[in-house]
Amino acid sequence: MQRTKTSLCNITWYQHVADILRYSTSPVFITPGDNDWLDCEPYIGAKQGWAHWKNTFGFFDSYWQPPKFKLVRQPNLLENVSFLYQRVLFVVVHLVSDYFDIESERKYRHTEQLKWTKQQIATNEGFFDSIVIIGHSPPSALNRDFFSAKESGISETVSELGIPVVYIHGSGHKFVEEEQFNNLDHFLRIQIPGRTSNPVKVTIKNSNMFLF
């Protein structure tokens, strides 16, 4: 959304992006990235950056008419949303995994949203044929607790389900397609380029095939 060295995390940058996104004819759901708030630490502080993000993009989808599907927000982390649409379960989570992040706060987010993600899967069991998880950060040592099957992460659940699952994220600034993510045949990881690249369109065919 911004290069903090250029924007200095001024609120006008957030507002400018929001104005552009409001041209969309479909509801827009946004997940925070490290540049959106954590990397504001040297300029206005990460807490103020997070306040800018929440004030600008919190409940951003409410700008449009309510969707035809039921939208669920995580009560203690309202930026996380989940919904079921045409037998696909979508889960959007706050994964930034930046070294500016305070370890205790990061672990809290990961623990809570992992528990909530598993809860969404269990609650909707039998009503979906595939799952789309959207975050910001690629897999790393900083978010192993969310992904790793050895740490009872989401890969453990994916392994048990045995259905197609894709994790879509940014941060790496180039397109990456990793099949057998975490050594699971039906777990796909897609890294989208972002910034100056064209948007990536994802088509889910027959509710269990991902096309990019």
MOMO-V432257 format. One line per field, one symbol per residue. phi: phi as a letter, one per 30 degrees, with the letter a starting at -180 (. if undefined). burial: 1 if it has 16 or more other ideal C-beta (glycine too) atoms within 10 Angstrom, else 0. A space follows every 10 residues. Layout:
BEGIN
phi: ???
burial: ???
END
This chain:
BEGIN
phi: .acddcdhid eddddddddd dddddceccb cdcdddaddd edccjddddd dedddccdhd dddcdeddcd cccdecbddc bbacbhibcc bcbccchcdd ddeddddded dddddddddd dddcejcbca bccbbccdea ddbeddcddd chdddddddd dibdbbccbc idiadbbcdh ehiceccccb ccdihddddc ccccchibbc bb
burial: 1101001011 0011001100 0000000011 1111111111 1001010011 1110011001 1000000000 0111000011 1111000111 1111111100 1000010011 0111011101 1001000101 1111111110 0110011010 0011111110 1001111111 1000000000 1101011111 1101000000 0001000001 00
END
